[in-house]
Amino acid sequence: MLQITYFYDSIAIDVDNIIKPIQDAIIGLAYVDDNQISDVFVRKRNLSGNFRIENMTSILAEGFARGNEFLHIVVTDAPDQEVLT
């Protein structure tokens, strides 16, 4: 499963336009081929927006500390393929 959060400054690109380049960029780093990805969760948030982050990792904190727009990408095991919620 690929989880992508796009934290942007002022003008955001469409989330559907960032998925494929990211999947291709991490071939060989996170998986052998992007056809291994069965689930994708993508969202975008304005850095000036009103949101709360729970359980912030040091990597995510570093992204915020830089003060520029950034991507937070997590590769995890996919949920049970036999259960749809």
N, C-alpha and C positions, 0 to 999 in steps of 0.2 A: 504494500500500500504506500502510495506517495501522498504526503500531506504538504501543501504549499500555502504559505501565507505571504502575501505581497503587501508590505508596508510602504505606502507612497506618500510623497510630499504634497503635491498640488494636483497634477493631472495624472490620472491612472490609466494604464492600458487595460483592455479587456482581459479578464482572467483566462478566457479560453485561448487567448493568443500567447500565453506564457507556458502552457503545459508542455507542448511538444518540444520546444527548445531545451527545456530543463530535463525532460526525460532523455533526450538524446545526449545532453552534456554529461550526464552521470553514468552512461554506459561504460562498463569496465571499472567504475568506482564503487557503485552500490549494487549492481547486478550485471549479468552477462549481456542481456538484451532487454530492451524496454517492453518486449512482449510478455515478460514476466510480471509486469504490473497489472494487477487485476482490479484495483480500486484506486481512485484519485479523489482527494478532497482538497479543494482550492477555495481560497477566500482572499479578499483584499480589504485593507483597513487604512484609513487616512491617519498619518502620524499625529495630526492635530485633532483627531476625533476623540470621542468619549468611549473608551473601552477599558476593560480590566483584564489583566493577565494573571492567571493563577499558576503557581508552580513554575515560575520563570527560571529557565536554565541560564547558565553563565554565557552561553553562546548567544541566546536571545537578548540578554542584557547588553552584551557587547554591541549588537546591532543597533539597539536604541541609543547607546552611548555615543555612537559615531554621528548621530544627528542627520543622517541622510537616508533616503529610501533604500530598502533592502528586501531581500527574500529570505524567508525562514523555511528550510526544506527538511522534512523528516521522512525517512524511509523506515517503515515498520512492517510487521507481519500483518497481512490482511485479515479482516474479520472472517468468521466462519462463512465459507462460500455456500453453505446449504441453508443459511438463514438470511432473509432479507428483512430489514426493518424500515 
